[in-house]
Amino acid sequence: SLRNRVLRSRQAVRSELDVRDDQILVVMVGNIRAWKGQREVIAALRLLPERVRNRLRVCFAGATAHSDAEYENELRAEVTRGDLEQCVSFLGSRTDVPELLGAADIAVHASISPEPFGLVVPEAMGLGCAVIAASAGGPAEVIVPGTGMLCDPTRPEEYARALEQLVQDDSLRKELAAAAPARAAQF
């Protein structure tokens, strides 16, 4: 099972990622490709008030193919332009995705091309993350009210609103995270 692949403690992973105790760790798992929606998530971060952004540590975990190197360069330039360097990290290809998700408070999925299933959504839910996912494709069937949040991935303002809500409302974030594993188990 996925949980059996979590070998390091939540605190050890968060420490490795330089996540402060007062910060909320947001993880987006997926190869760095334009259709995966990393650009839209960065745009959402730029829309957040500074006080909200300061509470976030956002990590993009995923490999970048040679053909997508220019896209990654554009993302890094957006991070710099948005003064998000203290908030955003690119982790590259990782073999410890279950541990990253196990340490995360929020998992984000933002594919702008609907995915038939999107395995990362039920995986994140199964590991107890509050999930914000694209409202099209598989995630729209996996997430039901009370188990996560759905947003239009072409509208960064929807992701910004969802992130702000989960940062400001600890009980909502914890309720979604607590309800997620039972829903994910159905898949």
C-alpha positions in Angstrom: 0.0 0.0 0.0 0.9 3.6 -0.4 1.2 4.2 3.4 3.9 1.4 3.5 6.1 3.5 1.2 6.2 6.3 3.8 9.5 5.6 5.6 10.4 9.0 6.9 8.5 11.0 9.4 6.4 14.0 8.4 8.7 16.2 10.4 11.9 14.8 8.7 10.5 15.5 5.3 9.3 18.9 6.3 12.7 19.7 7.7 14.4 18.6 4.5 12.2 21.0 2.6 12.8 23.9 5.0 9.2 24.1 6.0 8.8 26.2 9.2 6.5 24.9 11.9 4.0 27.8 11.2 3.9 27.1 7.5 1.5 25.0 5.4 3.2 22.7 3.0 1.6 22.5 -0.5 2.8 19.8 -2.9 2.0 19.6 -6.6 3.1 16.2 -8.0 3.5 15.9 -11.8 6.1 16.2 -14.5 6.8 19.8 -15.4 4.7 20.2 -18.6 2.4 23.1 -19.6 -0.8 21.0 -19.6 -0.1 20.0 -16.0 -1.0 23.5 -14.8 2.1 24.7 -12.8 1.9 28.1 -14.5 -1.7 28.5 -13.3 -0.7 27.6 -9.8 2.1 30.2 -9.8 -0.4 32.7 -11.1 -2.8 31.8 -8.2 0.1 32.3 -5.7 0.7 35.8 -7.1 -3.0 36.7 -6.5 -2.8 35.8 -2.8 -2.3 38.5 -0.1 1.2 38.5 1.2 0.1 37.4 4.7 -1.4 34.2 3.2 1.6 33.6 0.9 4.0 33.9 3.8 2.3 30.9 5.5 2.8 28.7 2.4 5.7 26.5 1.3 4.8 25.3 -2.3 6.9 22.4 -3.8 6.6 21.3 -7.4 7.7 17.6 -7.6 8.3 16.2 -11.0 10.8 15.7 -13.7 11.3 18.0 -16.6 11.9 16.4 -20.0 14.4 18.1 -22.4 11.4 19.2 -24.5 9.9 21.0 -21.5 13.0 22.8 -20.3 11.9 26.1 -21.8 8.6 25.8 -19.9 10.4 25.2 -16.6 12.6 28.3 -17.3 9.4 30.3 -17.9 8.0 29.0 -14.6 11.2 30.0 -12.7 11.1 33.5 -14.3 7.4 33.8 -13.1 8.5 32.8 -9.6 11.2 35.5 -9.7 8.9 38.2 -11.2 6.2 37.4 -8.5 8.8 37.6 -5.7 7.9 34.0 -4.8 11.4 32.6 -4.2 10.8 32.3 -0.5 7.5 30.4 -1.1 8.2 28.1 -4.1 10.6 25.3 -4.8 11.2 23.0 -7.8 12.2 19.6 -6.4 12.8 17.8 -9.7 12.2 14.1 -10.1 11.5 12.4 -6.8 11.3 8.7 -5.7 9.7 9.7 -2.4 6.3 11.0 -3.6 4.3 9.1 -0.9 6.6 10.7 1.7 6.2 14.2 0.2 2.4 13.8 0.2 2.4 12.3 3.7 4.2 15.5 4.9 2.0 17.9 3.0 -1.0 19.7 4.3 -2.4 20.4 0.9 -2.0 18.7 -2.5 -2.7 20.6 -5.7 -3.7 19.1 -9.0 -4.3 21.6 -11.8 -4.2 19.8 -15.2 -5.7 22.2 -17.8 -6.3 19.2 -20.1 -8.7 16.9 -18.4 -7.1 13.7 -17.2 -9.2 10.5 -17.3 -8.2 9.6 -13.8 -5.2 11.5 -12.3 -3.8 9.0 -9.9 -2.1 11.7 -7.7 -5.5 12.9 -6.5 -6.6 9.7 -4.8 -3.0 9.0 -3.7 -2.9 12.4 -1.9 -6.3 11.9 -0.4 -5.3 8.4 0.8 -2.3 10.0 2.6 -4.5 12.5 4.3 -4.0 15.7 2.3 -6.6 18.3 1.8 -6.8 18.3 -2.0 -7.5 21.1 -4.5 -8.0 19.6 -7.9 -9.1 20.4 -11.4 -12.9 20.4 -11.8 -12.7 18.4 -15.1 -11.8 14.8 -15.8 -11.2 12.1 -13.2 -10.7 14.4 -10.1 -14.3 15.7 -10.5 -15.5 12.1 -9.9 -13.1 11.3 -7.1 -13.7 14.4 -5.0 -17.2 14.8 -3.6 -18.3 17.6 -1.2 -16.4 17.4 2.0 -13.5 15.4 0.7 -11.6 18.1 -1.3 -12.1 21.2 -3.4 -12.6 21.5 -7.1 -11.5 24.5 -9.2 -11.4 25.5 -12.9 -7.7 25.1 -13.7 -7.9 27.8 -16.3 -9.0 30.3 -13.6 -6.1 30.9 -11.2 -8.3 33.1 -9.0 -10.3 30.0 -8.1 -7.2 28.2 -6.9 -6.1 31.4 -5.0 -9.5 31.5 -3.3 -9.3 27.8 -2.3 -5.7 28.2 -1.1 -6.6 31.2 1.0 -9.6 29.5 2.5 -7.5 26.4 3.5 -4.8 28.6 4.9 -7.2 30.7 7.0 -9.5 27.9 8.1 -7.4 25.3 9.9 -10.6 23.3 10.8 -11.8 23.1 7.2 -8.3 22.0 6.0 -8.2 19.3 8.7 -11.8 18.2 8.0 -11.1 17.7 4.3 -7.8 15.8 5.1 -9.6 13.6 7.6 -12.5 12.7 5.2 -10.2 12.1 2.2 -8.7 8.7 3.0 -12.1 6.9 3.2 -13.2 8.4 -0.2 -9.8 7.5 -1.8 -10.2 3.9 -0.6 -13.2 3.6 -2.9 -10.8 3.9 -5.8 
